């Protein structure tokens, strides 16, 4: 199947059984672009932290139009699996989600996520434990993000669920490029963030 541009592809909620002609989730789109013959929502070339967050964004989008805004990011997800960056990406996703999304919806969730981040910073710096720590942390991030987006508090401060989702998408787009030293969150910065969120 030929497509003129990524905008011609419509993403659907949920993975498994995706097909370019009937729709696929964002991660199946990445596997399709990578040349997989059987589409998967966990392509091996993609950073596990990004995969987890992408699936959450894909499945929590309230409209097809919102979900389709993930399609242009798909090509930049290929070849992001890099042990050197997984910890930094996990830190970025956790910290920014806590501060820019959760703090606006549910202060308690934001504080819990920042404490979780602070508790695993050491493991994220250890090459032996980094991927396991990042995976565990990201499951916490997406669980809290999903909970917040479904919460009755989501319309707090005049913001809508779609506003919060768009902010989470922006955080995700930033995380794809994470790797520069300034993207690191130190234990001190994570501790300070917990104090600010409390």
Secondary structure, 3 states (H helix, E strand, C coil): CCCCCHHHCCECCCCCCCECCCEECHHHHHHHHCCCCCCCCCCCCCCHHHHHHHHHHHHHCCCHHHHHCCHHHHHHHCCCCCHHHHHHHHHHHHHHHHHHHHHHHCHHHHHHHHHHHHHHHHHHHCCCCHHHHHHHHHHHHHHHHHHHHHCHHHHHHHCCHHHHHHHHHHHHHHHHHCCCHHHCCCHHHHHHHHHHHC
